[in-house]
């Protein structure tokens, strides 16, 4: 038996490549599986909801918002016979340029080049659709991030292994990377966006640079690896607009490392310089070929622009939506730690590993080796700075830290091998105790870690087979080399205690899509039942979904949120003046930004964003004749100048507009109302909390018919000592409202409500009743009859400045009191609690009176 075990052990030692292939197979399949969990739709066990969030073939919709932009670009690419991603082509400067007519429309914008994400999606689609004709491009896009993630761990494994000669260290680094909180969500199945292409090429570039420097004594190999790095740098702009980030770090490393080689009088200085030139000059040339010379030159300025990404406003003076985008929120130290590697101890291990990489313990003698530590230090410094600009950039820290943790594990393993007698009484107890704690705390997740999903069985089989073969080999290896057994066991325990918590946190993992069949019902109506030149106006967050589903022009989306339209769309919803709201929508739908852009008459005349906005708000509700008189008499425009402005604000030929509201808009009212009520007189640095904004607070409630009176109970407040319940009594002749205050002894006293106004919708009728003229808040109540005597109660507390807003009248009251904006289509909105049906489409009737 002992001889057999030795033969097996010797086989793997002589065929190291087989072991490496098995390790990489396990890492790749685990990375795929933890990202494939989203396809299980474990966010609910309700079959109705699972059907709502999946297409006709039961395959889940994409999980986020921006992926729908890339999906539309990919569909265009296929529909245009792989020539371009535009909706059409437009002649610009004598050339037919691919043009996106429906994003930020009118007038739209140039479509740009096909992305690596679209190319990858097309490849997956072509293969999968050839096997199953029901597969759509969206279905293929769903799986691209998970498929690409199979390769995430490869560079990390080899970088750590090269530095430490430790397979365990490489495995630790790779597994920590693939399970990183900051990467998991944005590279999971369904999140068909650029994050996977932000990280993956960077890792391969770093790997090739490290290999090039490692082979510096062999000019041919070093040059080949440097050339591959250059090619990857040249391709990077197709994958991510932040490609310059990798180029700058790589350039900084190569310059500093070349200086180090010069100062130490290295015999390989010439080869290092040659490799550096191949990488940097070759990369620069390839980037210039793919993006133009200006594209390459812009990278010089990109870091400068990055430093001001979180300024309160752009220099134009318009409000900046970026300051309310959660991805760009300035993270706390805790946010950075939790989103990068999960906890402070792993962060410390990562930094320690980077420091330990200065010294190589893999040789018979300790050697100083600065290349890994230098690159990783530059990487970490740059990414820590990036993380301070927004939480979305924390993900850029993760690879450097994961490599650092892998090196930490590999170096500790090497230290144990070399200095066992000196460190065994310290390291063995610590590793042993921490391993036991880890097993107790996370052992219950073992099955979920090994089999996070069975959605793609082949991935499960390959992962388990690879792991079992490696486990059998390791057990045999430990048994056959008894004198090394303790060292090897503690090496495995070290890896276990480092990796297990992160892997356990990655399972189970699920996320619900935003897109759903309820929305699709209404969006399909827009697509098929409205004129081709129709414009959809909405708050920006779902704009990419609307362009994809309707193929109609959309004024505002995730690619244009930081524009003046944040103010205008927010103002159209938050104002109580229907004529002003319709005037804004008419202007945006037909002339876009032309009335107030830098080349507009008003900006040139006033030299002020504030004055331009004030003028437009004055004239948009007026007829053309009234508006012209105001422009000429009050603002000193000539007749010709006034006519030019009015052609943009009061156009004779218009595009029809369709307005969308949905349930989540209620919960983010503080955002769109802040921009809609923006005070341009306040300094740009004014805190959001000091600006005017409104809000709606969702309330619960119940109702019943008692002796011909409908009685509604709405809990307003509950503390340890009392409860406050608002009670409405509704009869044919009157509405009574009172607050019941119930103390801890169930003693009740009645009080008059402090609400400024009660707005009630019941049985198709709307009633408004002023309760307290000094009240700061209002109550909005909507009753939906379920059966005789029972009702569904929807109730909100509204800030006073939104009680009569266009949004209130539209979403809560179905257009009550409005003459020009009408409800056309509504469908279920399962994404957020609120009115059902809660996804609503309204038509905007400009009429003709405004032309008088």
Order of alpha helices (4+ residues) and beta strands (2+ residues): alpha-alpha-alpha-alpha-beta-beta-beta-alpha-alpha-alpha-alpha-alpha-alpha-alpha-alpha-alpha-alpha-alpha-alpha-beta-beta-alpha-alpha-alpha-alpha-alpha-alpha-alpha-beta-alpha-beta-alpha-alpha-alpha-alpha-alpha-alpha-beta-alpha-alpha-beta-beta-beta-beta-beta-beta-beta-beta-beta-beta-beta-beta
